[in-house]
Amino acid sequence: MASLLTVGVPIAGAADVLQVRNGTLLQVGDGNRNYEVEMACIHVQPEEQEAAQAWLRQQLPRRTAVNLRPLGQEQGRLQARVRRIDSSDYLETGLMAAGLAEPASSAPAGCPV
């Protein structure tokens, strides 16, 4: 967790979605800075990327407030579980329920089993 502090990424909290980059990657902002958040617990197959991105865009219009549950960092990106502020359901769970994602084989600690 200390490494997250050194790069200026918040440990926990809310952010606004600025852009859905692909089926697992979001650009978010918290008022002071913008950063990338990778959904840490899922894997989207290449052939499902476009559909997963469209599903996320439907769920997360620009400026939607989300809660982030950080689980680590990889390649300069915050890895986290993500849910809308107005929901108790994680978006990763929704993507899996829609058949667009599967549990990541190398998921960080903190992902559901």
PyMOL commands that set and color helices and strands:
alter all, ss='L'
color gray80, all
select helices_A, chain A and resi 2-6+46-59+91-97
alter helices_A, ss='H'
color red, helices_A
select strands_A, chain A and resi 13-20+25-29+34-39+42-43+65-74+77-84+102-103
alter strands_A, ss='S'
color yellow, strands_A
deselect
rebuild
show_as cartoon
